[in-house]
Amino acid sequence: MNKPNNYDNVQASGDFTPIELGGHILVIKQVEEMTSKTGRPMIKISFDTANTDKQPRYFADLFKNDIRPEKKWPNNGTTYILTEDKDGNCSKQLKTFTTSVERSNAGFTVVWGDKFASCFKDKFIGGVFGKVQEEYNGEVNMKNKLRWFRSVEDIQSVEIPEDKLLPQGINITPRPDSDGFISIPDSIDEELPFN
């Protein structure tokens, strides 16, 4: 057998290194406006760790090393924010996100309207990661996930957040239609989905 293409760069099972807990410098790859399952406006933010972060290009490397036929951007490299509270006013999470981007990018201001989503591409933001308990296919696990955004300057001094646990007595049922990743269109070959 000849050595397969990209053999030296493919990560073996069990060699997975989770993202470190605490603060990270992130770069926003894409923001999409959408509607939640309950009909509320929301945004989906896909991000990677910046080249200057302690774990540079963390999510891009996971994507690159994904050997499945249908590559998918890692679920932990994406977060969702409801843009309005229950009264229809700006949500605290949206205000935190936009303010954190503005403080992390000198001279940047949010562009409202049709260019809102695209104005964030390739902008820096700080992200705080902590342990989150999740249910998947009837099993409960702890994962290192983005907990909240901060400015790049602020993440240098953040403490690791307390673990976020599932509520007591939660009824866990398997979800066979979900694999924990977002779908990437078939037209994407080996390139990152946001380039």
C-alpha positions as CSV (number, residue, x, y, z in Angstrom):
1,M,0.0,0.0,0.0
2,N,1.2,3.5,-0.8
3,K,1.1,6.1,1.9
4,P,-2.3,7.9,1.5
5,N,-2.4,11.6,0.7
6,N,-2.3,13.9,3.8
7,Y,-1.5,10.9,6.0
8,D,1.0,12.9,8.2
9,N,-1.6,15.7,8.9
10,V,-4.6,13.5,9.8
11,Q,-5.3,13.2,13.5
12,A,-5.7,9.7,14.8
13,S,-8.8,8.8,16.9
14,G,-8.0,9.4,20.6
15,D,-5.5,12.2,19.7
16,F,-8.1,14.9,20.1
17,T,-7.0,18.0,22.1
18,P,-9.9,20.0,23.4
19,I,-9.8,23.8,23.3
20,E,-8.3,25.2,26.5
21,L,-10.6,26.7,29.0
22,G,-10.5,30.4,29.6
23,G,-9.9,33.3,27.2
24,H,-9.1,33.0,23.5
25,I,-8.6,35.5,20.7
26,L,-11.2,34.7,18.0
27,V,-11.7,35.7,14.5
28,I,-15.3,35.8,13.1
29,K,-15.6,33.8,10.0
30,Q,-19.3,34.3,9.3
31,V,-22.5,35.8,10.8
32,E,-25.8,34.8,9.4
33,E,-29.2,36.3,10.2
34,M,-31.9,33.6,10.8
35,T,-35.0,32.7,12.8
36,S,-35.1,30.4,15.8
37,K,-37.3,27.4,15.9
38,T,-39.8,29.5,18.0
39,G,-39.9,32.2,15.3
40,R,-37.6,34.7,17.1
41,P,-34.8,36.6,15.2
42,M,-31.3,35.4,15.9
43,I,-27.8,35.3,14.5
44,K,-25.5,32.4,13.9
45,I,-21.8,33.2,14.5
46,S,-19.1,30.9,13.2
47,F,-15.6,31.6,14.5
48,D,-12.0,30.3,14.7
49,T,-9.1,31.0,17.0
50,A,-6.9,33.8,15.6
51,N,-3.3,33.2,14.5
52,T,-2.2,35.1,17.6
53,D,-4.1,32.9,20.0
54,K,-2.5,30.2,22.2
55,Q,-4.2,27.6,20.0
56,P,-4.1,29.2,16.6
57,R,-6.6,28.1,13.9
58,Y,-8.1,25.5,16.3
59,F,-11.4,25.1,14.5
60,A,-10.0,25.4,11.0
61,D,-7.6,22.5,11.8
62,L,-10.5,20.4,13.1
63,F,-12.3,21.1,9.8
64,K,-9.2,20.4,7.7
65,N,-8.6,17.1,9.5
66,D,-12.3,16.0,9.2
67,I,-12.0,12.9,7.0
68,R,-15.8,12.4,6.5
69,P,-17.0,12.7,2.9
70,E,-19.2,15.7,3.9
71,K,-16.9,18.0,5.8
72,K,-18.7,20.1,8.5
73,W,-17.5,23.2,10.4
74,P,-17.1,22.1,14.1
75,N,-20.1,22.6,16.2
76,N,-18.0,24.2,19.0
77,G,-16.8,26.8,16.5
78,T,-20.4,28.2,16.2
79,T,-22.8,29.9,18.5
80,Y,-26.3,31.3,18.3
81,I,-27.6,34.6,19.8
82,L,-31.2,35.6,20.0
83,T,-31.2,39.3,18.9
84,E,-34.3,40.3,20.9
85,D,-35.6,39.7,24.4
86,K,-39.2,38.5,25.1
87,D,-40.4,42.1,24.9
88,G,-38.9,42.7,21.4
89,N,-36.0,44.8,22.7
90,C,-32.3,44.3,22.0
91,S,-31.0,41.2,23.9
92,K,-28.1,41.6,26.3
93,Q,-26.2,38.9,24.3
94,L,-26.5,40.9,21.1
95,K,-25.3,44.1,22.7
96,T,-22.4,42.2,24.4
97,F,-21.4,40.7,21.0
98,T,-21.5,43.9,19.0
99,T,-19.8,46.0,21.8
100,S,-17.1,43.3,22.1
101,V,-16.4,43.4,18.4
102,E,-16.2,47.2,18.4
103,R,-13.8,47.3,21.3
104,S,-11.6,44.6,19.7
105,N,-11.2,46.3,16.3
106,A,-10.0,49.9,16.3
107,G,-12.3,52.1,14.2
108,F,-14.9,49.5,13.6
109,T,-18.6,50.3,14.0
110,V,-21.5,48.0,13.4
111,V,-23.3,48.5,10.1
112,W,-27.0,48.1,10.6
113,G,-29.4,47.1,7.8
114,D,-28.5,44.9,4.8
115,K,-24.8,44.8,5.5
116,F,-25.1,43.9,9.2
117,A,-24.0,40.2,8.9
118,S,-21.2,40.8,6.4
119,C,-19.6,43.7,8.4
120,F,-18.3,41.2,11.0
121,K,-16.3,39.0,8.7
122,D,-12.6,38.6,9.7
123,K,-13.1,40.9,12.8
124,F,-11.5,39.9,16.1
125,I,-13.4,39.2,19.3
126,G,-12.5,37.6,22.7
127,G,-14.2,34.4,23.7
128,V,-14.4,32.8,27.1
129,F,-14.6,29.0,27.1
130,G,-15.8,26.8,29.9
131,K,-17.2,23.3,30.5
132,V,-20.8,22.7,29.5
133,Q,-22.7,19.5,30.2
134,E,-24.6,18.3,27.2
135,E,-26.9,15.5,26.2
136,Y,-26.3,13.8,22.8
137,N,-27.9,10.5,21.7
138,G,-29.0,9.7,25.3
139,E,-25.5,10.2,26.8
140,V,-24.4,13.1,29.0
141,N,-20.9,14.5,28.5
142,M,-18.9,17.6,29.5
143,K,-17.5,19.7,26.6
144,N,-15.3,22.8,26.4
145,K,-17.5,25.4,24.7
146,L,-17.8,29.1,24.2
147,R,-19.6,30.6,27.1
148,W,-19.6,34.3,26.3
149,F,-17.9,37.0,24.3
150,R,-15.6,39.8,25.6
151,S,-13.2,42.2,24.0
152,V,-9.8,40.8,23.0
153,E,-8.3,43.0,25.7
154,D,-10.6,41.7,28.5
155,I,-10.0,38.0,27.8
156,Q,-6.4,38.2,29.1
157,S,-7.7,38.5,32.7
158,V,-10.8,36.3,32.6
159,E,-11.3,33.5,35.0
160,I,-12.5,30.1,33.9
161,P,-16.3,30.1,34.3
162,E,-18.1,27.6,36.6
163,D,-19.3,24.4,34.9
164,K,-22.7,24.8,33.3
165,L,-24.7,21.7,34.1
166,L,-28.0,20.3,32.7
167,P,-31.0,20.9,34.9
168,Q,-31.7,18.2,37.5
169,G,-34.2,15.6,36.4
170,I,-33.9,16.3,32.6
171,N,-35.5,13.7,30.5
172,I,-32.7,12.5,28.0
173,T,-33.9,11.0,24.8
174,P,-31.7,10.2,21.8
175,R,-31.8,12.5,18.7
176,P,-31.0,10.3,15.7
177,D,-31.2,13.2,13.2
178,S,-28.4,15.3,14.7
179,D,-24.7,14.6,14.5
180,G,-23.5,17.8,16.4
181,F,-22.1,19.5,13.3
182,I,-23.4,22.1,10.9
183,S,-23.7,21.2,7.2
184,I,-21.3,22.5,4.6
185,P,-22.6,22.6,1.0
186,D,-21.5,19.8,-1.3
187,S,-19.7,22.4,-3.6
188,I,-17.0,22.9,-0.9
189,D,-14.0,20.7,-1.5
190,E,-10.9,21.1,0.7
191,E,-11.2,24.8,1.3
192,L,-12.5,26.3,4.5
193,P,-16.2,27.2,4.2
194,F,-15.8,30.9,4.9
195,N,-12.9,31.8,2.5
